[in-house]
Amino acid sequence: MHPRLTQLDSLTVDVLVDNTTDSYSSKPPNVIPEFSNVLNAGAQELSGATLCCAQLGFSVMLSAISGTTKHKMLFDAGPEGPLFVRNCKNLGVRLDDVETIAVSHGHWDHMGALVSALGEITAPGRRVGCHVNPGMFLERGVRLNDGRVVPFEKVPSPEELTQCGADPINKFEERTLLNDFFYLSGEIPRLTEFEKGRPDHLCRDDSNSEWRPDPFLLDERYLAVQVKDKGLVVFSSCSHAGIINVLLDAQKRFDGPLYCVFGGLHLVGALEQIIPETIEGLRQFAPAHIVPAHCTGWRAQNALINAFGPEVVIPCAVGSKYVF
């Protein structure tokens, strides 16, 4: 059975954390740049202190409307608490009315700021659901070219999240959120031959265990919404599963066109070699818009623009507001 999603009249996406800052490049009418957003939030001047900080990571606030009903959720929180809180403040993005949180996967650049975010979202007597899955809480690391293994910062555990005011919904299965406004996937099937993940990624059960290969990051999840008269918008924060695998899964679950794919496509380093195959794979979905973010990389962004054109490919930047 296909999941049921509410048809949204509008969706607003505030980019709270991204690798890139860019207020200078021209934007289409549905994208409001950072300069305008901080001024609308009350900044009296443009300065380093009034703008956002770019950093390795990803976080978006999603505000959706269907009829007279509104819902607001946070998807990922980025790597660092003070930076996350500062960006939200400068953009005028409230946190005390967030209704739920969903996390894409268990890497520090998506979960590192979660405790600080909860400190702003929750208050005495107020708790918030936090959608995770058990695979996120392995220890992660990476093997460098010189052979060294470097551990990643540990992500907050379900127990830590609970202490900070969250109610973790910690299960593997797919689910819909907030009156079926949002769909959070289950495990993404790995179907394509060319999307093999990052061979340098490692995991272990705890510090007393041996590192083992973790190229597929099976804990990764994507988020999707249906926008009326437009189609499906898919958020894939890092695409460790491969963006074509992500979109094949979404296509299987939902009828109608793909309107927009938004997020990190992880086409950097050793994965730059699959950029041509990824572009050919994207053609079958004919997305109206592609918003490459975070870990996509400049080579892949250039290739996407050359293949689909600047009307389709709108690179992401911290502080931007996208209205669908």
C-alpha positions as CSV (number, residue, x, y, z in Angstrom):
1,M,0.0,0.0,0.0
2,H,1.2,3.5,-0.8
3,P,1.6,5.9,2.1
4,R,-1.1,8.6,2.2
5,L,0.3,12.2,2.1
6,T,-1.7,15.4,2.6
7,Q,-1.7,17.6,-0.5
8,L,0.0,20.8,0.7
9,D,-1.1,24.3,-0.5
10,S,2.4,25.6,0.2
11,L,5.8,24.5,1.7
12,T,8.4,27.0,2.9
13,V,12.0,25.7,3.4
14,D,14.4,27.8,5.6
15,V,18.0,26.6,5.1
16,L,19.5,26.8,8.6
17,V,22.8,25.0,7.9
18,D,24.6,24.4,4.7
19,N,28.2,24.3,3.5
20,T,27.8,27.3,1.2
21,T,26.9,31.0,1.7
22,D,25.8,32.9,-1.4
23,S,23.6,36.0,-1.4
24,Y,25.2,37.5,-4.5
25,S,24.1,35.0,-7.2
26,S,20.7,35.7,-8.8
27,K,17.8,33.7,-7.5
28,P,14.4,32.7,-9.1
29,P,11.3,34.5,-7.6
30,N,10.5,31.6,-5.2
31,V,13.9,31.8,-3.5
32,I,14.5,34.6,-1.0
33,P,18.2,35.2,-0.4
34,E,19.9,35.5,3.0
35,F,20.4,39.3,2.9
36,S,16.6,39.8,2.5
37,N,15.9,37.2,5.2
38,V,18.1,38.7,7.9
39,L,16.8,42.2,7.1
40,N,13.2,41.0,7.3
41,A,14.1,39.4,10.7
42,G,15.1,42.8,12.1
43,A,18.8,43.4,11.2
44,Q,19.6,47.1,11.0
45,E,22.7,46.5,8.8
46,L,24.5,43.8,6.9
47,S,27.5,42.7,8.8
48,G,29.3,39.5,9.8
49,A,27.4,39.5,13.1
50,T,24.0,39.8,11.4
51,L,24.5,37.1,8.7
52,C,24.6,33.3,8.9
53,C,27.6,31.1,9.1
54,A,28.2,28.3,6.6
55,Q,29.6,25.1,7.9
56,L,29.9,21.4,6.8
57,G,26.4,20.1,7.5
58,F,22.7,20.3,6.7
59,S,19.5,21.5,8.4
60,V,16.2,22.8,7.1
61,M,13.1,24.0,8.7
62,L,9.9,23.0,6.9
63,S,6.7,25.0,7.3
64,A,3.7,23.6,5.5
65,I,0.1,24.7,5.0
66,S,-2.9,22.7,3.9
67,G,-6.2,24.6,4.1
68,T,-6.4,26.2,7.5
69,T,-3.9,23.7,9.0
70,K,-0.2,24.5,9.5
71,H,2.6,22.3,10.6
72,K,6.3,22.9,11.3
73,M,9.2,20.5,11.6
74,L,13.0,20.4,11.7
75,F,14.8,18.1,9.5
76,D,18.4,17.6,10.7
77,A,20.2,20.1,12.9
78,G,23.7,20.5,11.5
79,P,27.0,20.0,13.3
80,E,27.4,22.6,16.0
81,G,24.9,24.0,18.5
82,P,26.0,27.7,18.8
83,L,26.1,28.1,15.0
84,F,22.7,26.5,14.6
85,V,21.1,28.8,17.3
86,R,22.8,31.9,15.8
87,N,21.6,31.2,12.3
88,C,18.1,30.7,13.5
89,K,18.2,33.9,15.5
90,N,19.6,35.9,12.6
91,L,17.0,34.5,10.2
92,G,14.1,35.1,12.6
93,V,13.2,31.4,12.5
94,R,11.4,30.5,15.7
95,L,12.2,27.3,17.4
96,D,9.7,27.2,20.3
97,D,6.9,26.3,18.0
98,V,8.6,23.3,16.3
99,E,6.2,20.4,16.5
100,T,8.5,17.5,15.6
101,I,12.1,16.7,14.5
102,A,13.3,14.1,12.1
103,V,17.0,13.0,11.6
104,S,18.3,11.7,8.3
105,H,21.2,9.6,9.6
106,G,23.7,9.2,12.4
107,H,26.5,11.5,11.4
108,W,27.8,14.5,13.5
109,D,27.2,17.0,10.7
110,H,23.5,16.3,10.8
111,M,23.0,15.6,14.6
112,G,25.8,17.4,16.3
113,A,23.6,20.5,17.1
114,L,20.6,18.5,18.2
115,V,21.0,18.9,21.9
116,S,21.3,22.7,21.5
117,A,18.4,22.8,19.2
118,L,16.3,20.9,21.8
119,G,17.3,23.5,24.4
120,E,15.6,26.1,22.3
121,I,12.7,24.0,21.1
122,T,11.6,22.6,24.5
123,A,10.8,24.4,27.6
124,P,9.7,23.3,31.1
125,G,6.6,21.1,30.5
126,R,7.1,21.1,26.7
127,R,8.5,18.0,25.0
128,V,8.9,17.3,21.3
129,G,9.0,14.1,19.3
130,C,12.3,13.2,17.6
131,H,12.2,10.6,14.8
132,V,15.3,8.5,14.7
133,N,16.2,4.8,14.1
134,P,18.4,2.3,16.0
135,G,21.0,2.2,13.2
136,M,22.0,5.9,13.9
137,F,23.7,5.1,17.2
138,L,26.7,3.1,16.0
139,E,30.1,4.8,16.4
140,R,31.2,6.1,13.0
141,G,34.6,6.9,11.5
142,V,36.6,7.4,8.3
143,R,39.8,5.8,6.9
144,L,42.1,8.5,5.5
145,N,44.2,8.0,2.4
146,D,47.3,7.5,4.6
147,G,45.6,4.6,6.4
148,R,44.7,6.4,9.6
149,V,41.2,5.8,11.0
150,V,39.7,8.9,12.5
151,P,36.5,8.6,14.6
152,F,33.6,10.9,14.1
153,E,32.1,12.8,17.0
154,K,29.5,10.6,18.7
155,V,25.9,11.7,18.1
156,P,23.6,12.1,21.1
157,S,22.0,8.9,22.3
158,P,18.3,8.3,22.8
159,E,18.9,8.6,26.5
160,E,20.6,12.0,26.1
161,L,17.8,13.2,23.8
162,T,15.2,12.2,26.3
163,Q,17.0,14.1,29.0
164,C,17.0,17.2,26.8
165,G,13.2,17.2,26.3
166,A,12.8,14.9,23.3
167,D,10.6,11.9,23.1
168,P,12.6,9.7,20.7
169,I,10.5,7.6,18.2
170,N,13.3,5.1,17.6
171,K,12.2,2.5,15.1
172,F,13.3,1.3,11.6
173,E,10.0,1.6,9.8
174,E,8.7,4.3,7.5
175,R,6.1,6.7,8.9
176,T,4.1,9.8,8.2
177,L,4.3,12.8,10.4
178,L,2.0,15.6,11.5
179,N,-1.4,14.7,10.0
180,D,0.4,13.0,7.0
181,F,2.0,16.3,6.0
182,F,5.4,14.6,5.8
183,Y,6.7,11.2,4.9
184,L,9.9,9.8,6.6
185,S,11.2,6.7,4.7
186,G,12.3,3.4,6.0
187,E,15.5,1.7,4.9
188,I,16.3,2.7,1.3
189,P,16.7,-0.3,-1.1
190,R,20.1,-0.3,-2.8
191,L,19.2,-1.1,-6.4
192,T,21.5,0.6,-8.8
193,E,24.8,-0.9,-9.8
194,F,26.9,2.3,-9.7
195,E,25.8,3.7,-6.3
196,K,28.1,1.8,-4.0
197,G,28.5,4.3,-1.2
198,R,31.7,5.6,0.4
199,P,34.3,2.9,0.7
200,D,36.2,4.9,3.4
201,H,33.3,5.1,5.9
202,L,33.6,2.8,8.9
203,C,31.5,1.9,11.9
204,R,31.7,-0.1,15.2
205,D,29.4,-1.0,18.0
206,D,31.5,0.7,20.7
207,S,35.0,1.8,21.5
208,N,35.9,-1.8,22.5
209,S,34.9,-3.2,19.1
210,E,36.8,-3.4,15.8
211,W,36.1,-1.0,13.0
212,R,34.2,-2.5,10.0
213,P,33.2,-1.2,6.6
214,D,30.1,1.0,6.5
215,P,29.8,2.2,2.9
216,F,26.0,2.0,2.7
217,L,24.9,3.8,5.9
218,L,21.7,1.7,6.1
219,D,20.3,4.1,8.7
220,E,19.9,6.9,6.2
221,R,16.3,8.1,5.6
222,Y,14.7,10.6,3.2
223,L,11.8,13.0,3.8
224,A,9.0,13.7,1.2
225,V,6.0,16.0,0.8
226,Q,3.3,16.4,-1.8
227,V,2.6,20.0,-3.0
228,K,-0.7,20.5,-4.7
229,D,-0.5,21.1,-8.5
230,K,3.3,20.6,-8.4
231,G,4.2,17.1,-7.2
232,L,6.6,15.4,-4.9
233,V,9.4,17.2,-3.1
234,V,12.1,14.9,-1.8
235,F,14.7,15.9,0.8
236,S,17.8,13.7,0.9
237,S,20.2,15.2,3.3
238,C,23.3,13.3,2.2
239,S,22.3,10.6,-0.3
240,H,24.7,8.0,1.1
241,A,22.2,5.5,-0.5
242,G,22.7,7.2,-3.8
243,I,20.1,9.8,-5.0
244,I,18.9,7.5,-7.8
245,N,18.1,4.8,-5.2
246,V,16.3,7.4,-3.1
247,L,14.2,8.6,-6.0
248,L,13.4,5.1,-7.2
249,D,12.1,4.3,-3.7
250,A,10.0,7.5,-3.7
251,Q,8.7,6.8,-7.2
252,K,7.6,3.3,-6.0
253,R,5.7,4.8,-3.1
254,F,4.0,7.9,-4.5
255,D,2.0,8.6,-7.7
256,G,2.6,11.8,-9.7
257,P,5.6,13.8,-10.9
258,L,8.8,14.6,-9.0
259,Y,8.7,18.3,-8.6
260,C,12.0,18.9,-6.7
261,V,14.9,17.0,-5.2
262,F,16.5,19.0,-2.4
263,G,19.7,18.2,-0.5
264,G,23.2,16.7,-0.5
265,L,23.9,14.3,-3.4
266,H,27.3,13.1,-2.1
267,L,29.1,13.3,-5.4
268,V,32.6,14.3,-4.0
269,G,35.9,12.6,-3.8
270,A,35.9,9.0,-5.1
271,L,32.2,9.4,-5.9
272,E,32.9,12.1,-8.5
273,Q,33.4,9.3,-11.0
274,I,29.6,8.5,-10.9
275,I,28.5,12.0,-11.7
276,P,27.7,11.1,-15.4
277,E,25.7,8.0,-14.4
278,T,23.8,10.0,-11.7
279,I,22.9,12.7,-14.2
280,E,21.6,10.1,-16.7
281,G,19.7,8.5,-13.8
282,L,18.1,11.8,-12.9
283,R,16.8,12.3,-16.4
284,Q,14.2,9.5,-16.0
285,F,12.5,11.5,-13.2
286,A,12.4,14.8,-15.1
287,P,12.5,16.9,-12.0
288,A,11.2,20.5,-12.3
289,H,13.9,21.6,-9.8
290,I,17.1,20.3,-8.3
291,V,18.5,22.0,-5.3
292,P,22.0,20.6,-4.7
293,A,23.3,21.2,-1.2
294,H,25.8,20.2,1.5
295,C,28.0,17.3,0.1
296,T,27.1,17.6,-3.6
297,G,30.4,19.3,-4.5
298,W,31.1,22.0,-7.1
299,R,32.0,19.5,-9.9
300,A,28.7,17.8,-9.6
301,Q,26.8,21.2,-9.3
302,N,28.5,22.4,-12.5
303,A,27.7,19.2,-14.3
304,L,24.1,19.3,-13.2
305,I,23.7,22.9,-14.4
306,N,25.3,22.0,-17.7
307,A,22.9,19.0,-18.1
308,F,19.6,20.5,-16.9
309,G,20.1,24.3,-17.1
310,P,20.0,27.1,-14.5
311,E,16.2,27.2,-14.5
312,V,16.1,23.7,-13.1
313,V,19.3,23.6,-10.9
314,I,19.2,26.1,-8.1
315,P,22.2,25.6,-5.8
316,C,21.5,25.8,-2.1
317,A,22.9,28.3,0.3
318,V,22.6,28.9,4.0
319,G,20.1,31.5,5.0
320,S,18.0,31.1,1.8
321,K,14.2,30.6,1.9
322,Y,12.6,28.4,-0.7
323,V,8.8,28.7,-1.3
324,F,7.0,25.9,-3.1
